Amino acid sequence: AQKITQTQPGMFVQEKEAVTLDCTYDTSDPSYGLFWYKQPSSGEMIFLIYQGSYDQQNATEGRYSLNFQKARKSANLVISASQLGDSAMYFCATTIYSSNTGNQFYFGTGTSLTVIP
Amino acid sequence: ETGVTQSPTHLIKTRGQQVTLRCSSQSGHNTVSWYQQALGQGPQFIFQYYREEENGRGNFPPRFSGLQFPNYSSELNVNALELDDSALYLCASSQNLVVDTQYFGPGTRLTVL
């Protein structure tokens, strides 16, 4: 079963505008983490933001915020004041731990964001 | 504090050969995970090592194996290479075994001919 679903293969945003990248997840485990990573064309995966399943408040890191809606199993990334350097692939991911299988990590298929000057 | 490093950057092998990829974890991190990222796709989890033992494994055959050393550096070994093994291989380290942020290296681009 697909653990992470990103339904937007590509997104465009005007420079200085805000953009929301969608992510839904599928797990029945009560303890999990949700992450967003940015991957520029250079290939390196850059950590952006983390949300724990027990965290009451939405995570924020500078211009990045994670809109965590537990009941809907969604963890959307909001980028405010977009910059040209934000153009990249964005991946949503989750990590689920169990005593049987250990840590399992799942990434979505990614969303390609293009910031237009 | 140094980040995660990987070697080599690029590698070309032929089908049937064996390959070893190396990763040096971020200082203070005792957990390392390996991923395979095919072109245009998201990373696929191969396995994770914690204090030199395999802690979790994704849906990869046994010809994908790994090692983690006492200094927490690690290796990914792939035997009997197939054309579909061509991908970017990413290593990520984290400070804790359980749910924790992973920091990635720049990756090794493997091409199998």
Interface residues (C-beta under 8 A of the other chain):
Chain A: I4 S31 Y32 G33 F35 Y37 S42 G43 E44 M45 I46 F47 Y50 G52 F91 A93 T95 Y97 T101 G102 N103 Q104 F105 Y106 F107 G108 T109 G110
Chain B: T31 S33 Y35 Q41 G42 P43 Q44 F45 Q48 E54 N55 G56 R57 G58 L88 L90 A92 L97 V98 V99 D100 T101 Q102 Y103 F104 G105 P106 G107 R109
